[in-house]
Amino acid sequence: MTGKSSSGMTRRALLGAFAATTVAAAPTFSNAAGFLRGAGDIRRIRMYSGRTGERLDMIYWIEGHYIKDAFAEINHFMRDWRTDDVMNMDLRTVDIMAASHNLLDVNEPYMLLSGYRSPKTNAMLRSRSSGVAKNSLHLKGQAADLRLASRSVHQVARAAIACSGGGVGRYSGSNFTHMDCGAVRSWGG
């Protein structure tokens, strides 16, 4: 159907103009990687810690800009709870976490099992488990181990893998998903 409207424009021309406007008006994320499409113009992170009892529900990014004070709180929240050491978390990891959470379409906060790990904590965990890497990205503030009660490890991992932003590990036996901003890869079952 190519009938003319009262303005003299064909339906096809009108649809073409609409499509061009949509592409031109689409938001650009010049400072963000493509995997963050799911994060939106406002990025929010929601977590709680069963170890410390702390909760975090915060907008940390608005319209292309990270909020410095928000990251100070995120860094403190994701600290090594065993030693109380704080590390500047890599923004990319938090972005992967937020985008994955959005893809899962849940209101429930993540349970943070592990964010930053001090060398002392990582060595202790390595002595107890063969699944802890000697040069873990947790040591650099580039990884998080997370759980959602309403979603399976597989569902959380699929959302993180869809972001194509880093490593995703499935630890079904321990009921958590590892997310990091290292090389894109996945493992576990």
C-alpha positions, 0 to 999 in steps of 0.5 A: 500500500503506497497511498498518499496521505493528506500531506502528499507523502506516501506511506513508504516515504513516511516509514522511511523518514520514521526509520531514519529518525529512529536511527538518528535519535538512538542513544550512542554510548561512545564511552561504553562497550557494545555489551552494555546495551542492556544497561540503559541510560541509567545504570543501577546496581543492587546487591546485598552481602550475607557476610556483612548484612550490608545492602547496596541499591544505587544508580552509579551512571547517568547519561554517559557519566559515572558517579564518583561518590557512587563508586566509592560506596561500591568499592567499599561494599565489594571489599574483602570482608575478611580483611576489610581491604578495599580496592577500586573495582573495575567499572567494566565488571560492575557494568557487566553485572548491571547489564546482566541483571537488567537482562534477567528482568528481576527486582531481586538484588544480587547476593555478593559472595566475593568481589575484591580479594586480598592476596591473603584471602586468595591464598587461603581460598586456594589452599582449600579449593582447586577452583581458585586461580592463583592470579584471580581477577578478584585480586585486581578488583575485576571479578565478582561471584554472585547469586540470585535466589530466583534464577538458576546459575545457568540463567544468570550465566546466560545473561552474563554471556549475552553481554560478551564483556568478559569471563563467565563461570558457572559454579552450579555445585556452589550455586553462584555465577562468576563474572569478570571483565577479562577475556571473553570466555566461559566455563563450568556446568 
